[in-house]
Amino acid sequence: MPIILAIMLYEMRSVKIKRVYQTLMYLPHFLSWIIIGGIVTKMFGTRGIVNNAIRSMGGATVDFLTNSRNWVVMYVVTGVWQGASWGTIIYLAAISGVNTELYEAAEVDGCGRFKRIWHITLPGIMPTIITMLILQLGRMVGIGFERPYVMMNNNVRDVSEVISTFVYTRGILNQRYPLSTAVDLFGSVINMIFLIAANRITRAMGGEGGLW
């Protein structure tokens, strides 16, 4: 999603519209998960704005936050909405570094916008894409604490429990400090293995953008 948003912003012709979209997209990144969790609850809770609108039209209430399957969808969408803005900034900077003469030459050769994106923009930012992918793999197991803890509830605990919330609820709150230390250390080791493996695979395949 950050790659798509960055390309869309870069291809916009109107500078004013581009600035408005950038401001709206960057805003969620600077909001805490407490605020975002409150917004999601007010919007999609059982008595939230969306369900009130559905009921007013004669529909049945949708369990957005209390049904396990719906909760996973809301969790992913909320994370993309909050986190895509920072990645967009990085990819916009990478796209700005692509040689503009390549675009001019492609336009002279009759390439359309999508062909220029596919053959110039994406290859030009591929090292950045690989680097960001490796970094994401390096923290895949260590999912952050704030988002799942704020959005979780007892009805969806079977799908909302992650390592960080497990360490907090089962280890710290119950004063089982050896357990919490061991689980957290295990997650860190797995993250390091993912990071090293992804970097070595990238180097072995001859790709650019590895971390070392």
N, C-alpha and C positions, 0 to 999 in steps of 0.2 A: 504493500500500500504506500509506504513512503516514496518508493521509486516512481509509482504511477502519479502520485500527487506532485512530485518534483518535476516530472516531465510536463505535466499539464500546466503547471505554473510557468515553466520556462517557455512554453509555446504560446502563452497568452500575449496578445499584441498590446492590449491596453495596460499601461503602467498603473493607473489608478485602481482599476478592478483587481489587478494582481496584488496590490498592497492591501486592499480590503480582504481578499481571500487569505493572504498570508497572516494578517492579524487575527482573523477568526480561527484559523487552523492552529496558530501558535498558542492561543490563549489557554486551552486545556492543559498544556504542558506545565503551566505555572500554577495550576490549581492542585491543592492537596487531595489525597484520596478520600479524606473525610468529606470534603465539599462535593466531590464527584459522586461518592456513595449516597450522599443526601439527595443530590439531583436525580440519580437513578431511581432511588426509592420513591421520591415524589412523582416521578414520571411514570414508572412502571410497577409500582406497588399495587397491592390488591385494591386499595382505594386511591390509587394514583390518577394522574390526569388522563393517561391513555385508557385505563379501564373505565373511568367515569365516562369518557367519550363513547367507548364501546357499549356500555350499559344504556346510555342515553339514546343510542340508535337501535336498541332492542337486542343486542348481542349478549353473549355469555362472557363472564369474566375470564381473562387469560392469566394463568399463574406464571408470570414472567420470572419471578424471583423465588418461588417456592416449588416449582417443578424442576427436577434435576436436569432434564434435557434442555429446557428453556433457559435455565440458569447458566449452563455452559455457554450457550449462544450469547447471552447478555454479557457474560464475563469476557469472552473473546472480543466482542464488538466494542465494549467499553475500553478494553485495553488498547485496541487499535486506534480508537478515537483519541485517547489520551496520549499515546506514545508515538503516533505517526508523525506528529509535528516536528519532533526533534530530528528524526531520521530525514524528514523532508529538507530541513536546513542543511544537513550534511550532503545530501545528494544534489541539492541545488548548487552548492559550492563546487562539487565535483563536475557538474554539467557546465558550469561557468568556465572551468578550466579546459574544456575541450576546444581545440583549434577551430575558430569560426571559419577559416578558409576551407575546411572540409565541407561545411554546410553550403558555402557559396559554390564550390566545385560541383557538389551533388545537385544543387538547384540548376546549375547550367546544364548538367547532363540530363535534366528532366526528371529527377527523383521527386516524388511527392513527399508530403510531411511524414507519413508512416514509414516509408522506406528510409528517410533520413534518420528517424528515431531508431529503427532496427539496425541499420548498418553503420551509424556514426555515434549516436548518443549512447546506446547501450554498451557497445564495445569500449567507448571512451571512459565510461564510469565502471567498467567491470572490475578493476583492481579495488575500487572502493566498495563495491558490492561484496566481493569475496572477503575483504577485511571485516566488514560489518557482519557477514554471515558467521565468520569464525568467532567474533566476539559474542554473538548471540548464542552460539553453541556452547561457548565457555561458561555461560550462566544459565543454561537450559534447566538444569536440575535445581539450582538455587533460585527458584521463583520468589519474587519479592513478598514481603509480609503484608504490606498495607492493603493491596487490592483484594486478595482472597479473604483477609480477616474482616475488612469493612463490608464486603458483599455477602459473606457467608451467613447462613442461618441453620437452625437444627434440621429443617426439612431437606436440606441439600448437602448435609455434612459428608455424605458418602462420595460426592464428587468435588466438594470444595476444599477438602483437607489436602494441604500440601506440606512439604517438609518444614517450611518456616513456621506455619501455624501449628504443626505437630510438635515442634520443639518448644513452642511457647505454651500451648495448652497442656501437653502431657509431661513436659520436662520442667519448665520454669515455674508454672503455677502450682504444680504438684511437688515442687522442690526435688525433682529427680535430676539433679544436675549432671551426674555421669551419663545418663541416657541422652539428655539434650546435647551434651558435648560430643558424644559419639555419633549421634545422628547428623549433627551439623558438620562434623569433620568428614563423615562419609560423603555427604553432598558436595563438599569442597573438593574431595579427591576425584569424584566422578566428573565434576566440572573441569578439573585440570586435565583429566584423561581425554575428554571431548575436545578441549582446546588444542592439546598437542596433536591428537589424531587428525583433526581437521586441518591444522597447519601443515602437517607432513603430507597428507593426501593432496593438498593444493600444490605444494612444491613438487611432489612426484609427478603430477599431471602437467607440470610446466606452466601452471597458472601464475599470474601476477597478483600481488596484493596480500601475500602472506605476512604474518606478523613478524617473523624472523627467519 
